[in-house]
């Protein structure tokens, strides 16, 4: 992906999250809250997928910009950092689908 496409995708996810929270607040109904949690969770997963790009330094060739964008736009809403995820994810690549794969517990 190119830098601007990544920013567009992350921005779109953030807009969906904001609109969903606003709609749930406006509707003020338990069913709406359940629906909102599903949508926000889905977009958090999408942001995590974009954060994965940052872990592999594919957002930008500028490493500082790559780290900043991944941290602020992708990892923030799921409570991770790019460097923290990268450390775990590199172990995943070293021990893919074995008992030592740290991501196996998330699957």
C-alpha positions as CSV (number, residue, x, y, z in Angstrom):
1,X,0.0,0.0,0.0
2,X,1.1,3.5,-0.5
3,X,1.3,6.0,2.4
4,X,-1.8,8.0,1.4
5,X,-3.9,4.8,0.8
6,X,-2.9,3.6,4.3
7,X,-3.9,7.0,5.8
8,X,-7.2,7.0,3.9
9,X,-8.0,3.5,5.2
10,X,-7.1,4.3,8.8
11,X,-9.0,7.6,8.7
12,X,-12.1,5.9,7.3
13,X,-12.0,3.3,10.1
14,X,-11.8,6.1,12.6
15,X,-14.7,7.9,11.0
16,X,-16.8,4.7,11.2
17,X,-15.9,4.4,14.9
18,X,-16.8,8.0,15.6
19,X,-20.1,7.8,13.7
20,X,-21.0,4.5,15.4
21,X,-20.4,5.9,18.9
22,X,-22.4,9.1,18.0
23,X,-25.3,7.0,16.6
24,X,-25.4,4.8,19.7
25,X,-25.4,7.8,21.9
26,X,-28.1,9.4,19.9
27,X,-30.3,6.3,19.7
28,X,-29.7,5.5,23.4
29,X,-31.0,1.9,23.2
30,X,-29.4,-1.3,24.6
31,X,-29.8,-3.0,21.2
32,X,-27.9,0.0,19.6
33,X,-25.1,-0.4,22.1
34,X,-24.7,-4.0,21.3
35,X,-24.7,-3.2,17.6
36,X,-22.2,-0.4,18.2
37,X,-19.8,-2.7,20.1
38,X,-19.8,-5.1,17.2
39,X,-19.1,-2.3,14.7
40,X,-16.4,-0.6,16.8
41,X,-14.7,-4.0,17.5
42,X,-14.7,-4.8,13.8
43,X,-13.1,-1.5,13.0
44,X,-10.5,-2.0,15.8
45,X,-9.6,-5.3,14.2
46,X,-9.2,-3.4,10.8
47,X,-6.9,-0.9,12.5
48,X,-4.9,-3.8,14.0
49,X,-4.5,-5.1,10.4
50,X,-3.2,-1.7,9.4
51,X,-0.9,-1.7,12.5
52,X,0.5,-5.0,11.2
53,X,1.7,-3.0,8.2
54,X,3.6,-0.7,10.5
55,X,5.2,-3.6,12.3
56,X,6.7,-4.6,9.0
57,X,7.7,-1.0,8.2
58,X,5.5,-0.9,5.1
59,X,3.5,2.3,5.9
60,X,6.3,4.7,5.1
61,X,10.0,4.4,4.2
62,X,10.6,7.0,6.9
63,X,10.8,4.9,10.0
64,X,9.9,7.7,12.4
65,X,6.7,8.4,10.3
66,X,5.9,4.7,10.1
67,X,6.1,4.4,13.9
68,X,4.1,7.5,14.5
69,X,1.3,6.6,12.2
70,X,1.1,3.0,13.4
71,X,1.0,4.1,17.0
72,X,-1.4,7.0,16.7
73,X,-3.8,5.8,14.1
74,X,-3.7,2.0,14.4
75,X,-2.5,0.7,17.8
76,X,-3.8,3.4,20.1
77,X,-7.5,2.1,20.2
78,X,-6.4,-1.4,21.0
79,X,-3.9,-0.5,23.7
80,X,-0.8,-1.6,22.0
81,X,2.4,0.1,20.6
82,X,4.0,-0.7,17.3
83,X,7.3,-1.7,18.9
84,X,5.5,-4.0,21.4
85,X,3.4,-5.7,18.7
86,X,6.5,-6.0,16.5
87,X,8.4,-7.8,19.3
88,X,5.6,-10.3,19.7
89,X,5.0,-10.6,15.9
90,X,8.7,-11.3,15.2
91,X,8.6,-14.2,17.6
92,X,5.5,-15.4,15.7
93,X,7.5,-15.4,12.5
94,X,10.3,-17.3,14.2
95,X,8.0,-20.0,15.7
96,X,5.1,-20.0,13.2
97,X,2.3,-22.3,14.4
98,X,4.3,-24.1,17.0
99,X,3.8,-24.2,20.8
100,X,6.2,-21.2,21.0
101,X,4.2,-19.0,18.7
102,X,3.0,-16.1,20.9
103,X,0.1,-15.4,18.5
104,X,-1.3,-18.9,18.6
105,X,-3.3,-18.0,21.7
106,X,-5.1,-15.3,19.8
107,X,-6.3,-17.6,17.0
